[in-house]
Amino acid sequence: MEPNTIISIFLGIGLAASVGFRIFLPLFALSLAAYFGVWELNESWQWIGSLAALITFGVATVVEIFAYFIPWVDNVLDGLALPLAGIAGTAVMVSTIANLDPVVTWSLAIIAGGGTATAIKGANATGRLTSSATTGGLANPIVSTLETGTAVVVSTASILVPPIAAILVIIILLVIFSIYRKLRPKR
């Protein structure tokens, strides 16, 4: 496997993880990177770098970020976003992977991209429900700020230094797994 392919996989996994925090922010970041020529997309996905896509993803990102600051609306959004995270995680992964057979590309995108995004979104949705139940939604804006900040950091790292993003994703998944293990009922 050539280095560009490995880097493109790291980029896709990083952006897919970011999708688990915010659906549109990583798509906007990818669109911005493609529009300014920082990252080249697969031929069939170059539309993401168009001005129309950039504006659409930008507006969707702003609306999504602000909507997550409204207690209880954020819980509804999480319910809608869980299946969308898998789709968007798969899409960002497919759009970035270079020089692989289509069967390998799609398999990797569904498992690593969609799986990572869905796992992180599921953990976030559970955390937000817990926050809503224990604080009446008062702590949810803090949770939203942390999620948005994480999405910005991981998306930026994914585009600028993909191997660092891959390391961040591993750390995020380990934290989620350790929290899950602590909260899981003992037998």
C-alpha positions in Angstrom: 0.0 0.0 0.0 1.5 3.4 -1.0 1.9 6.2 1.5 -0.8 8.4 -0.1 -3.4 5.6 0.4 -2.5 5.2 4.1 -2.7 9.0 4.6 -6.1 9.1 2.9 -7.3 6.3 5.1 -6.2 8.3 8.2 -7.9 11.4 6.9 -11.2 9.4 6.3 -11.1 7.8 9.8 -10.4 11.2 11.4 -13.3 12.9 9.6 -15.6 9.9 10.3 -14.8 10.2 14.0 -15.6 14.0 13.8 -19.0 13.1 12.2 -19.7 11.3 15.4 -19.6 14.7 17.2 -21.1 16.9 14.5 -22.5 15.6 11.2 -21.9 18.6 9.0 -18.7 20.1 10.5 -16.3 17.5 9.0 -18.1 17.7 5.7 -17.7 21.4 5.8 -14.0 21.0 6.7 -13.5 18.6 3.8 -15.4 20.8 1.4 -13.2 23.8 2.5 -10.0 21.7 2.1 -11.1 20.5 -1.4 -12.3 24.0 -2.5 -8.9 25.6 -1.6 -6.9 22.7 -3.0 -5.5 21.4 0.3 -6.9 17.9 -0.3 -7.8 16.2 -3.5 -10.9 14.1 -3.5 -11.8 11.0 -5.5 -13.0 11.8 -9.0 -16.7 11.0 -8.3 -16.7 13.1 -5.0 -15.1 16.3 -6.3 -18.5 18.0 -6.1 -17.8 18.3 -2.3 -15.2 20.9 -3.2 -17.7 23.1 -5.2 -18.7 26.5 -4.0 -22.4 25.4 -3.8 -21.4 22.4 -1.5 -19.1 24.7 0.6 -21.9 27.2 1.2 -24.5 24.4 1.9 -22.2 22.6 4.3 -21.2 25.9 6.0 -24.8 26.9 6.6 -25.7 23.4 7.8 -22.7 23.4 10.2 -23.8 26.7 11.7 -27.4 25.6 12.1 -26.4 22.3 13.6 -23.9 23.8 16.1 -26.5 26.3 17.4 -29.3 23.8 17.5 -27.3 21.6 19.8 -27.3 24.5 22.4 -31.1 24.2 22.8 -31.8 21.7 25.6 -34.1 18.8 24.5 -33.8 19.8 20.9 -30.3 18.4 21.1 -31.8 15.1 22.2 -34.1 15.0 19.2 -31.2 15.8 16.9 -29.2 13.0 18.4 -32.0 10.6 17.6 -32.0 11.8 13.9 -28.2 12.0 13.7 -27.4 8.5 14.8 -28.3 6.8 11.5 -27.0 9.9 9.6 -23.7 9.6 11.3 -23.1 6.1 9.8 -24.0 7.4 6.3 -21.9 10.5 6.6 -19.0 8.6 8.2 -19.1 6.2 5.2 -19.3 9.0 2.7 -16.3 11.0 4.1 -14.3 7.8 4.1 -15.2 6.9 0.5 -14.5 10.4 -0.7 -11.0 10.5 0.6 -9.6 7.0 0.1 -7.1 6.9 -2.8 -5.8 4.1 -5.0 -7.8 1.1 -3.6 -10.0 -1.3 -5.3 -13.7 -0.2 -5.0 -14.6 -3.3 -3.0 -11.9 -2.6 -0.5 -12.7 1.1 -0.4 -16.4 0.6 0.3 -15.7 -2.2 2.8 -13.3 0.0 4.7 -15.6 3.0 4.5 -18.6 1.1 5.9 -16.6 -0.6 8.7 -14.1 2.0 9.7 -15.9 5.2 8.6 -19.5 4.4 9.3 -18.7 2.2 12.3 -16.5 4.8 14.0 -19.0 7.6 13.4 -21.9 5.6 14.7 -20.0 4.4 17.8 -19.0 7.9 18.7 -22.5 9.4 17.9 -24.1 6.6 20.0 -21.9 7.3 23.0 -22.5 11.1 22.7 -26.3 10.6 22.4 -26.2 8.4 25.6 -24.1 11.0 27.4 -26.5 13.8 26.4 -29.5 11.8 27.6 -27.7 11.3 30.9 -26.9 15.0 31.1 -30.5 15.9 30.3 -31.9 13.5 32.9 -29.5 14.5 35.7 -29.3 18.3 35.1 -32.6 19.0 33.4 -30.7 19.9 30.3 -28.7 22.7 32.0 -25.4 21.0 31.4 -26.1 20.2 27.8 -24.6 23.4 26.3 -21.3 22.5 28.0 -21.5 19.0 26.5 -22.3 20.6 23.1 -19.3 22.9 23.4 -17.0 20.0 24.2 -18.4 18.0 21.3 -18.1 20.9 18.8 -14.6 21.6 20.0 -13.6 18.0 19.6 -15.1 17.9 16.1 -13.1 21.0 15.2 -9.8 19.7 16.5 -10.2 16.2 15.0 -11.4 17.6 11.6 -8.5 20.1 11.5 -6.0 17.5 12.5 -7.4 15.1 9.9 -6.9 17.6 7.1 -3.6 19.0 8.1 -1.8 16.0 9.8 -3.9 12.8 9.2 -1.7 10.5 11.3 -2.2 12.7 14.4 -6.0 12.5 13.7 -5.8 8.7 13.7 -4.1 8.8 17.1 -6.7 11.2 18.4 -9.5 8.8 17.2 -7.8 5.9 19.0 -7.7 8.0 22.2 -11.3 9.0 21.8 -12.4 5.4 21.3 -10.4 4.2 24.3 -12.0 6.9 26.5 -15.5 5.9 25.3 -14.7 2.2 25.9 -13.3 2.9 29.4 -16.4 5.0 30.4 -18.6 2.2 29.0 -16.7 -0.4 31.1 -17.1 1.7 34.3 -20.8 2.3 33.7 -21.6 -1.3 32.7 -23.4 -3.3 35.4 -21.2 -5.7 37.2 -22.1 -9.4 37.1 
